[in-house]
Amino acid sequence: MGKTVMIVDDQIGIRLLLEEVVKSEGYQVEVAENGKEALDKIINQLPDLLIIDFKLPIMDGYAVVQQVEQQNIQIPTIVMSGLSEEAAKKMEAFDMVKEVFAKPFDIEEARVTINKLIG
């Protein structure tokens, strides 16, 4: 079975774009629209990489990463944010966060980073 990337964003356009990029690199994709849905899916089946938006409805990306790390689970994570400096500052407390992408992000940079983290 191939490696799985979970994409969590409340904007369907971003989810679809990232899903296309991830699938074109040969990985399986799991998607979630909010942090609560993501956390439920992570607990059922750990992805090999998590790409999550910083600002999400119901439970934001910060809270998801915090809860995952509190359960001693480490998933390489890319955080996306329109406020990338604020997100980077808040997320630096977490070992599993490997990158913070500013929205809009560069597709080629995303592809390279995804492959670097799980390829």
Residue pairs with C-beta under 8 A, 6 or more apart in sequence:
1 28
2 26
2 27
2 28
3 27
3 28
3 48
3 49
3 118
4 27
4 28
4 29
4 30
4 45
4 47
4 48
4 49
5 22
5 27
5 28
5 29
5 30
5 47
5 48
5 49
5 50
5 51
5 114
5 118
6 29
6 30
6 31
6 32
6 38
6 41
6 42
6 47
6 49
6 50
6 51
6 52
7 15
7 18
7 19
7 22
7 29
7 30
7 31
7 32
7 51
7 52
8 31
8 32
8 33
8 34
8 35
8 37
8 38
8 50
8 51
8 52
8 53
8 56
8 61
8 64
9 15
9 18
9 33
9 51
9 52
9 53
9 56
9 80
10 33
10 34
10 53
10 56
10 57
11 53
14 53
14 80
14 103
15 31
15 33
17 107
18 51
18 110
19 29
19 31
21 107
21 110
21 111
21 114
22 29
22 114
23 29
24 111
25 111
25 114
25 115
25 119
27 48
27 49
27 114
27 118
30 41
30 45
30 47
32 38
32 41
33 57
34 56
34 57
34 58
34 59
35 52
35 56
35 57
35 58
35 59
35 60
35 61
35 63
35 64
36 58
36 59
37 58
38 50
38 52
38 56
38 59
38 64
39 59
39 64
39 67
39 68
42 50
42 64
42 68
42 73
42 75
46 73
46 75
47 75
48 75
48 76
48 118
49 75
49 76
49 77
49 78
49 114
49 117
49 118
50 68
50 75
50 76
50 77
50 78
50 96
51 77
51 78
51 80
51 114
52 61
52 64
52 65
52 77
52 78
52 79
52 80
53 61
53 79
53 80
53 81
54 60
54 61
54 62
54 79
54 80
54 81
54 83
54 86
54 87
54 90
54 91
54 100
55 61
55 81
55 82
55 83
56 64
61 79
61 81
61 87
61 91
62 90
62 91
65 77
65 79
65 91
65 94
65 96
65 97
66 94
68 75
68 96
69 94
69 95
69 96
74 95
74 96
75 96
76 96
76 98
76 117
76 118
77 94
77 96
77 97
77 98
78 97
78 98
78 99
78 100
78 101
78 110
78 113
78 114
78 117
79 87
79 88
79 91
79 97
79 99
79 100
79 101
80 100
80 101
80 103
80 105
81 87
81 100
81 101
81 102
81 103
82 102
82 103
84 100
84 101
84 102
84 103
87 100
88 100
91 97
91 100
98 113
98 117
99 113
99 117
101 109
101 110
101 113
